[in-house]
């Protein structure tokens, strides 16, 4: 019996271990030098067969390190695909994949496939960008069109700041090997308009059929049934997010499970044997995943349902952990970069939470609401008991899934939705009714003789059901604390949460005392790791914001911003990730590349305690559009104070001494750059001189010895003169952005004369400065030599 139990346990753990090694290989591939060098490790893997034989262990264990090596190689191919040479191409032909979209930056974005550059065919897809000038009508491109144009091919760089959205990784995950920017002279070539993006075409066709019978709620039906949200109003989708039930808008395990359950019920009524139900279900799941674009959540659910049905057909009850591990492996073998996508993490976190926590939660609910024994003849009480049982199951499933995605939601969306559990108890049953209704209506409207009279009836039911669902998800917006900001949890916390969930689950068979002891050890390790790896309490971050400027000073629980960049996104990402607001925001001047991100910061719920602007800013000749940022601040009730030379702001271990501009010396219409705030920042004993956009004209008034110089006006040749450097004598100079012309060669030459190292945010990414006793440590987000 012992041998059999040990064999069974080892066998159940093999697939989870295999998935773990495969995931480790994917993770390692992003942190090592690319190439085929892992093949040299294969002989070492083969040599493991000998110790396995000596220890009388199963030979299949050699598959674990082999899975790690294969995952590394497979991921490297995805991370470093073959791409054409960068540069300008006058003649590019391509097929539009899906309809073009208007991006948040105001430009038109489009996916392209079947690409030929100057007549030479290329592999993979590309991300195309059509720049739109102010006042122009954006171009519209539709799926399957063949177009000819000119443009510039580029290879996307990794993200520049730690908490930014990784656009390169997103492109590669979606099969786009390179980008084409500056698309112009677009010519639509004659010929048949073939289908390129089947999923979108099918969704559009369904919407066209449903709209006449379901009205405006056809958008909700298509979004929930096929995962196509393009027709759904932004405010409606935001309502689903606000209620914490955005998962019902994605084709998830809930949708696949509901439709599969309906199909299996029909097959059982047709008295089809279980073994014959499998191919029918497999074909349905393949087609359904195809029309939803093979979303991770739908693919994961399809694999799990199919494995479960196969196990049941052959009289075996599949192990949930084994089923989840198999589904994870299949998804990652198809596309290893899905490991880094929010969809993958949230989908498997939810099902993992249900697997680990649901049985224990049901036990707890059964203890609170003990089922009463009912005699067979008491039918009413039996029905009530069944309803209570279903309610407890729904509550346990919803709670376990919510707990499973709690930390991932905090990591990706930096928010907690307190009402999500209570609303799920009502929304999930309604979705269980609506999804089959949507599917039935979508089928009926395509049958002319049936859709003519039954379609309007079903369409009205679709409309009423959609309105009821929207009413439920809009309600939380009117309630206080509908969402609560959460900082990004660190890796130690996530690992500890997983370990504690496993220890508390039914998978571990041991006493409560041992569980608590193990959980205590895990918590101590997690707390120790979190403390040892916590970021320094005092630091300076120069954010990489392109041709703009933005920095953050962290001083314990105080946060000071210096400019916001053009969009504010980079500053918002770090503030949300660290769960911080801005105690103070210093705008060195009001040009858009320094103050354009204020509205974005406020729109993301980040509070600003106080804003500081240069003295006499009203005399700088700013346009009314530029000054609108001050109007926004006034509407929000945020105090604004002017700063001039001699003013000092003090925090815990930080002081900011304003060196320029001098109050009362501003002539009307003076160049704002030359009147921007220059400041000496002192972090403990570290001195950082920030020059804003000041040049030769007034920089000598701000000059003071400093360890680090934030170079004025992005390193322009019109600033950072030799007399100025002779007074400052910095050991490190930081340049915000870098182009072909900036920092200017003359500026670099002057800096080199004083043995000053130069780091630009374009090459180094986010630059972090940490004061140390007698000096400082400087960190580049992008390691030297990687670009």
SULKA-V160981 format. One record per helix or strand. SS is the DSSP state (@ for helix, = for strand). FROM is the first residue (numbers start at 0). LEN is the number of residues. If there is no record, write none. Layout:
# SULKA-V160981
ss={SS/SS}
from={FROM/FROM}
len={LEN/LEN}
This chain:
# SULKA-V160981
ss={@/@/@/=/=/=/=/=/@/=/@/@/@/@/@/@/@/@/@/@/=/@/@/=/@/@/=/=/=/@/=/=/@/@/=/=/@/@/=/=/=/@/=/=/@/=/@/@/=/@/=/@/=/=}
from={1/36/58/86/107/119/124/145/166/175/197/233/245/252/273/295/319/335/341/378/414/419/447/483/490/511/537/549/557/568/581/583/591/597/607/609/616/627/638/647/653/671/677/685/698/707/711/721/731/744/756/760/766/774}
len={28/18/21/16/10/2/6/9/7/13/29/9/4/17/18/18/15/5/27/35/2/25/31/2/14/21/5/6/7/10/1/3/4/6/1/5/3/8/5/3/7/4/6/5/4/3/4/7/4/9/4/4/6/6}
